[in-house]
Amino acid sequence: MRFNIICETDEDGKYVVECTDLPGCLSEGDTLDEAMDNINEAIVGCLTSRLKCAKDKFLKKSPSMFHDRINISLDTTTAAEYA
């Protein structure tokens, strides 16, 4: 999966990285490599959090609200490392 990111330096020379595909998902680092590692971890954390939230909302719905069978397949092997 690919995500768009923006990388800038702040007034102290730190690298600030934002994932524009996931609002509110940003990180920083003293070096570009550190910033990229940190944004990768932030993206996984953000996706993991959103999946947990979606799961909770999905399970709270009454079974009578569903009229069709829904098949959902998610690869959570990467996200499981950070959960």
DOBA-172689 format. One line per 2 residues: number of its first residue (from 1); their letters; for each residue x, y, z of N, C-alpha, C. Coordinates in pm, 1 decimal. Atoms other than C-alpha are relative to their C-alpha. Example, Ala and Ser with C-alpha at 12.3 -4.5 7.8 and 13.67 -1.06 7.14 Angstrom:
<pts>
1) as) 89.0 -119.0 0.0 1230.0 -450.0 780.0 90.0 120.0 0.0 | -82.0 -119.0 -6.0 1367.0 -106.0 714.0 -77.0 109.0 73.0
</pts>
This chain:
<pts>
1) mr) 83.9 -116.2 0.0 0.0 0.0 0.0 89.5 123.9 0.0 | -80.0 -122.3 11.2 133.3 343.8 -89.5 -78.5 117.9 57.8
3) fn) 59.2 -120.0 -57.0 69.2 670.4 89.6 79.7 121.5 -45.2 | -65.3 -126.1 34.7 145.9 1029.6 -6.7 46.1 67.9 128.2
5) ii) -51.4 -71.5 -115.7 366.8 1216.3 236.3 64.6 130.8 -44.6 | -69.3 -127.1 20.4 505.4 1567.1 263.3 108.2 8.7 107.0
7) ce) -112.0 -11.4 -93.3 846.8 1620.4 422.0 54.8 142.1 -7.2 | -54.6 -134.6 -9.6 968.5 1958.8 540.6 98.8 5.0 116.5
9) td) -84.9 -21.1 -116.7 1232.5 2088.1 778.0 -55.2 118.7 77.9 | 47.3 -111.0 -82.0 1138.6 2308.9 1071.0 114.6 96.1 29.9
11) ed) -100.1 -102.0 -28.1 1327.4 2608.0 1209.8 121.1 -53.2 77.2 | -110.8 61.5 -72.7 1544.6 2376.8 1423.6 76.2 -101.6 -84.8
13) gk) -67.1 94.4 88.0 1645.7 2162.4 1125.5 -51.9 -142.5 8.9 | 60.4 133.7 -8.0 1427.6 1863.3 1221.3 -87.9 -23.5 -122.4
15) yv) 85.4 38.8 112.8 1241.7 1675.0 950.4 -139.9 -28.5 52.7 | 139.7 19.1 -36.6 863.3 1692.3 981.3 -68.8 -66.0 -118.5
17) ve) 61.2 77.5 108.1 668.5 1435.8 778.3 -148.7 -18.1 30.0 | 144.5 15.0 -14.6 292.4 1429.9 722.1 -52.3 -92.4 -108.4
19) ct) 67.0 87.2 96.3 87.2 1156.8 556.0 -130.8 68.4 -39.1 | 117.5 -75.9 43.2 -166.5 1354.8 354.0 -123.0 -87.8 -23.9
21) dl) 112.2 92.0 21.0 -381.1 1045.1 294.8 -72.3 -33.5 130.1 | 57.5 29.5 -130.7 -445.2 1006.0 669.1 5.7 127.1 84.8
23) pg) -1.2 -126.1 -73.2 -544.3 1338.3 827.7 42.6 -19.8 146.2 | -48.6 6.4 -137.2 -363.0 1398.1 1154.7 116.0 -93.7 20.6
25) cl) -110.0 95.5 -10.7 -93.4 1140.7 1081.8 130.0 69.2 -39.0 | -126.8 -65.1 27.4 244.1 1307.3 1117.0 103.8 -43.1 101.3
27) se) -110.8 37.2 -86.1 583.5 1253.3 1271.8 118.5 88.5 -31.8 | -120.5 -78.9 23.4 932.4 1398.9 1287.6 122.6 -83.1 34.0
29) gd) -125.5 66.7 -32.5 1295.7 1301.6 1319.6 116.7 94.8 -18.7 | -120.9 -82.1 12.7 1644.3 1446.4 1354.5 64.6 -17.2 -136.8
31) tl) -53.1 27.2 133.3 1745.2 1283.0 1024.7 -115.5 -42.4 -89.6 | 104.4 42.6 93.2 1547.8 1200.8 712.3 -33.6 -147.3 20.3
33) de) 25.2 143.3 -23.4 1590.9 827.0 777.3 -84.9 -21.1 124.9 | 76.9 13.0 -123.6 1459.8 864.1 1132.3 -143.8 47.0 -20.8
35) am) 134.1 -52.2 27.2 1165.8 1073.7 1013.4 -81.2 -99.4 -83.2 | 70.5 97.6 83.3 1075.9 813.3 748.2 -37.9 -124.0 80.8
37) dn) 33.6 113.3 -87.2 1094.9 529.3 1002.1 -117.2 36.4 90.9 | 105.5 -43.6 -91.3 876.2 730.9 1239.0 -134.5 15.6 -69.5
39) in) 128.0 -15.9 69.5 612.3 812.4 976.3 -56.3 -135.8 -39.9 | 49.2 135.4 29.1 593.7 445.5 875.4 -69.5 -58.4 121.7
41) ea) 60.5 50.3 -123.2 524.3 353.7 1236.8 -130.0 75.3 30.7 | 120.4 -79.0 -23.8 272.5 639.0 1266.2 -114.1 -42.6 -92.6
43) iv) 102.7 44.7 95.2 87.0 521.9 953.5 -60.9 -131.4 46.4 | 50.4 129.4 -47.9 59.3 166.7 1087.3 -84.7 20.5 125.5
45) gc) 77.4 -27.5 -121.0 -57.5 300.2 1423.9 -133.6 64.3 -29.8 | 123.1 -67.5 39.1 -314.9 523.6 1261.0 -99.1 -98.4 -62.6
47) lt) 87.3 99.5 64.1 -451.9 241.9 1045.5 -52.3 -101.1 101.7 | 41.4 94.9 -104.0 -459.4 3.1 1342.3 -110.6 60.2 85.8
49) sr) 99.8 -68.4 -81.6 -652.4 256.3 1548.5 -132.7 12.5 -73.8 | 122.7 -14.3 78.1 -901.4 319.3 1268.8 -70.6 -133.4 -20.0
51) lk) 61.4 132.1 14.0 -956.1 -53.5 1216.1 -69.0 -42.5 128.3 | 61.0 35.5 -128.4 -1023.5 -106.9 1586.3 -128.9 78.5 20.6
53) ca) 118.5 -84.5 -14.2 -1268.0 184.6 1588.8 -111.6 -48.1 -92.9 | 98.9 48.5 96.3 -1444.8 57.5 1276.2 -58.4 -133.6 45.3
55) kd) 46.5 130.7 -48.9 -1464.4 -293.0 1423.8 -99.1 19.5 113.8 | 90.0 -24.8 -112.2 -1620.6 -159.8 1743.6 -134.6 53.7 -46.7
57) kf) 125.2 -54.9 51.0 -1880.0 41.2 1550.8 -78.3 -104.9 -75.6 | 64.7 104.3 79.0 -1953.9 -253.1 1321.1 -68.6 -101.0 91.1
59) lk) 55.0 101.4 -90.0 -2009.2 -496.5 1609.9 -114.2 52.5 85.7 | 106.7 -57.1 -81.6 -2240.8 -255.4 1795.6 -133.0 3.9 -73.8
61) ks) 124.3 -5.5 77.6 -2495.6 -259.0 1513.3 -82.3 -127.7 23.6 | 91.2 112.1 -18.3 -2796.2 -481.3 1556.5 1.4 -90.0 -123.4
63) ps) 2.4 90.3 115.5 -2797.0 -794.6 1336.8 -118.8 24.0 -93.0 | 117.2 -23.8 84.3 -3144.4 -694.5 1213.0 23.4 115.3 -98.2
65) mf) -28.7 -111.6 89.7 -2987.1 -389.8 1045.9 65.5 -46.5 -129.8 | -70.2 50.3 117.1 -2803.3 -610.7 795.1 -93.7 -86.3 -83.5
67) hd) 89.1 72.2 89.6 -2990.9 -740.1 492.7 75.9 -92.5 -93.7 | -80.9 79.7 90.1 -2706.4 -886.4 288.8 122.6 -50.8 72.8
69) ri) -123.7 54.0 -53.6 -2401.4 -1095.0 359.5 114.6 91.3 -41.5 | -114.5 -85.7 26.7 -2084.3 -890.6 383.8 126.3 -79.6 24.7
71) ni) -129.3 66.0 -15.4 -1742.2 -1042.6 324.8 109.3 105.0 6.4 | -108.8 -94.5 -17.3 -1446.7 -846.1 456.5 128.0 -78.2 18.9
73) sl) -130.2 64.6 -11.5 -1087.7 -954.5 410.9 106.0 106.2 21.1 | -103.7 -96.8 -31.6 -807.9 -758.8 575.7 129.6 -72.0 30.4
75) dt) -131.4 52.7 -33.7 -437.3 -831.9 586.2 50.8 79.5 119.8 | -38.3 -71.2 -121.1 -352.0 -741.1 944.5 134.1 -46.7 54.5
77) tt) -126.2 51.0 -50.6 -13.3 -910.8 970.1 94.9 112.4 39.2 | -87.3 -112.0 -34.8 175.8 -580.4 964.6 -55.8 76.7 118.1
79) aa) 61.2 -75.4 -108.7 -69.1 -400.7 1190.4 8.8 -75.8 132.0 | -6.4 80.1 -121.6 -58.8 -689.0 1440.9 131.6 18.5 74.6
81) ey) -127.4 -20.6 -64.4 306.2 -616.4 1509.0 -3.0 119.3 94.4 | 3.9 -122.0 -78.7 212.4 -277.3 1653.7 -119.8 4.9 94.9
83) a) 120.8 -1.0 -83.1 -117.7 -368.6 1822.5 31.4 -41.4 142.7
</pts>
